[in-house]
Amino acid sequence: MDEPIPVTRAVDHGTAKLMPDIDRDRAWLLTVDGAPQSYVDLDEPTHLEFEYTRRLGHVLDTVAAPGRALDVLHLGGGALTLPRYVAATRPGSRQDVVDADRALLSLVGEYLPVPEDADVALHGADARAWLEAAAPDSADILIADVFGGSRVPAHLTTLAYARAAERVLRADGVYLANLADAAPFAFLRSQLATFSAVFEELALIAEPGVLRGRRFGNAVLVASHRPLDTAALARRTAADAFPARVEHGPALREFTGAVEPVRDEDAVASPEPPAGAFGIG
């Protein structure tokens, strides 16, 4: 059997590379302009390599009864790691993936297609434009993992965007977002303030060193109208190979402080990561 070889292709928003993992037979790393975007094991779709995807996986595992099919909207596609995870852990789920980079979606569909029995539809579109045109009350879960390069685009950080997300979610739906920041956490706090203006329940999942301001890193924001099972989530994240902490309630409100929600006219992209923050060896 021939060894898999790397694939490099110009896509709409940079240069994408698919690199095989020499330690796993059918596993691939996707980078865009050198920044790691996704890791996929085609033989083991429940394997989540990146720390933040593992934390998103923990949320997905605890938001509904095990195995229950869900309607999931993914903003940001990458190599479709989480759609594959949902298809494997919650068979029968209906999933839509929205990504502005049509050429990247094409590349992933060509080299890393999802299983034929997975109900996953791919859409080349801007995430916010899709949200604002989508049917209300049409999703159980909304996962936002959208980065322009290594930054969350400004128009996906605002109160109007949060309201658009809330409109698409069902009454008991849950919003998840992959964010990145470092002390003094101006961006992260602004997002907590923005989403707390729309949703009653919030939680934040991050590695303790990030929360203590020791380094730049990812944080997963969870928002809903219904109470979150933060105890179950905390157990899972603490026991993970990459332990994380779940902040919620008064501690999270104290962390957020008196920051105001972000208006469209004031929006800025998330901060540029320091050199090497998400580099690959």
N, C-alpha and C positions, 0 to 999 in steps of 0.2 A: 504494500500500500504506500502510495506516495506521501511524503511528508507535506503538511500544509505549509503554504508560503505566505508571507505578508502581502497585503493588498494596500496600495496607496491610490487615492483618487481625489481629484479636486471636486469639492461639493459646493453648495451655494454659499456657505459661510466659512470657507477655509479649506484646509487639506485634511482629509480623513485617512486614517490608517487602521487597518485591521491586522492585529498581530497575534499569531497563535501562541498559546501557552505550552511550553515544552513539557510541563509537568502534568497536563491534563489533555487527553487525546483530542477532544473536540471543543476546547475552550478558547475564547478569543477576547482580546482587549481592544476596545475602540478608543482611539484618541482623535481629537480635532485640533489642529495646530499645536500638537504636542501635549495638550491637556487631556488627561484621562476622562473619558465620558461614560464608558460602560464596560462591564465584564460579563460575558455570557458563557456558560457551559451547556452546549446543546444536548449533551447526554444527561445532565443533571440540572434541570431548570430551577430547582429549589436552592441551588448553591448560590449564595449572595456573597460576593467577594469583598466589595467595598463596605466600609463601616456604615456609611449613611444608608446604603440600600438595606443592610441588615436591620437597621432601626425602622425603616419604612416597612420592612417585612414583619417586624414584631407588631407594629400598629395594625397592619392588615390581618394578622392572625388573631387579634384581640377585639376587633370592632364588630364582629358578628360570630355566630356559632360556627365551629369548625366545619369546613366543607360547603357552607351555604354559598350558592351562586350570587354574585353581585354585579351590578352595572357600574363599571369603572371608567372614568374619563382621565386619561393621562395627558397632561400638557408637557411636552418634551418627550421625544421618543428614544434618542440614543440607539442602543442596540436591542431595545425592547426587553431589557432584563426583567422589569417588574410585570409587564404583561405576561411574560412566560411564567413567572412565579405564580401570579393569580390563576392562570389557566391550569397550572399543575395542582395547586392547593385548593382551588374552588372551581371544579369542573362545571361547565355550563354558564360561566360568567360571560356577560357581553361587555366587550371593551372597545373603546375608541381611543386612538392615539393621534394627537395633533402635534405636528412639528413644522416650523416654518421652512426647514431645510428639506425640500423635496428630493434633492439629489442624494442626501444622506439616507432618507427613507428608502430610496431606490437601491442604494448600495447594500443596506442591511437586508432588505427583502431578497436581494439576489444571492448574497453569500450566507446569510444567517436567517433563513425563513422560519417563521413560527410554525408549529405543528398544524397540519391541515384541519384537525378537529378543534382547534382553538378559534373562538369567535372574536377575532381581533381585526378591526378595520383601521387602516392608516389614512390620515388626512394631511395633506400639505397646506398649512394655513397658519396665520398668526394666532397665538394662543388667546389673546384677549378678544380679538375679532370673532374667533370661533365661539368663545363663551357668550359674548353679547348677542350672538345669533342663535345659540342653542336653545332647545326646548326647556322650559322651566321644569323643575322637579323631575329631572330625567336621569340623575346619577345618584348612586349610593355612596360612592367614594370619588373624590377628585384629588389627583396627585399632581402637584406642580413641581417639575424638575427642569426648569428652563434656564439655560445660561447662554448668553451671547459671548462667546469666548469663555471667560471664567467669571462672568458677572451676570447677576440677575437683571434683566432689562428693566428700565425705570417704569415703563407703563404696566408692569406686572407687580407693582409694589404699593398701589394706591387704594384709597377707600372705594373708589368707583370699581376697581378690579375686584376687591374683596366682596362687594355687593353683587357683582356679576357672578362670582363663584357661588355665593350663597343662594342666588336665584336658581342656579342649575341643580343644586343639591336638593334631595328630598329632605323632609322635615327632620329625619333622624340621620341624615348624611354626615359624612366626615371629610374635612379638608386636610390634606397633608402637603407640606412643602419642604423641599430641601433648600436651605439657606446657608450662607457662609459669612463669617464676620470674625472680628477680634476685638479685644478691649480697646476703647471704652464702649463698644457695642452700640454705636449710634444707629447703624442700620437694623440690627436685630431688634433693638428696643422700638424702633419706628414700626417694624412689622408687627410686633406684639400689640402695640397701641392701635394700629390700623385694624387688625383682625378682632381685637377685643371690642371694638366699636360695632362690630357686626355679629359676632358669635358670643354666646354666653360662656362657653367652656373652652379653655385653652390649656395646652401642655407644650413643653419644650423638652426635647431630648438631645443631649450632647455629652461628649466626653468631659469628665470633670476638669481636666486641664484646660480645655477651651473655656468653660464657664468661669474658671478662676483667672482667666486673662493671660494664661501662659503662652498660648499660641493661637494662630489663625486656624479656623477649622469649620466643619459643617455643623449645623444644628437643624433638627427636624421640628417644624412647627405643626401642631395638630390643633384643629379648631372644629367645634360642633355646637349645636344647640342642646344636645343631650349630654348627660354626665359621661365622662370617659372613664374606662376601667384603668385608672392610673396605677392601682396596686398591681394588677396583673402585668401591666406594661413595665412597671419598675422591676418586677421580679425577672422578667425576660431580659430586659436590657442590662441589668446588673449581672446576670449569669452568662452573658454573651462572652465570646472569646475576646471581644473588644468592649469592655464594660462601659456603660453610659449611665447618666443620671436623668431622671424625669423630674422636671420642675413644674409645679402647678399651684393653683390657689394663691394664698397670701404671699408665699415666697416669690412666685412669678410676678405678681402685681408689684411687689417691692422692687424686683429686678427691672421691670418696665419703667417705673417711675412716672414722672409727670409729662412724658413725651406725648405730643399730639399726633393724631392720625395723619397719614400722608395724603395730601391733595394732589391731583394730577399736575397742577401748575408748579408744584414744589418737588416733584419726584426726581430722584436720581437713582442710577444703577447701584447695585451692591458694590462694596469696595473691591478694588483690584487685589488679588492675593499677592503676598510677597513672593519673590522669586523662590521657586522650589517647593512652595506650599503643597502643591498637588502633583509634584513631579513624579516621574517613573524612573526606575533604575534600569 
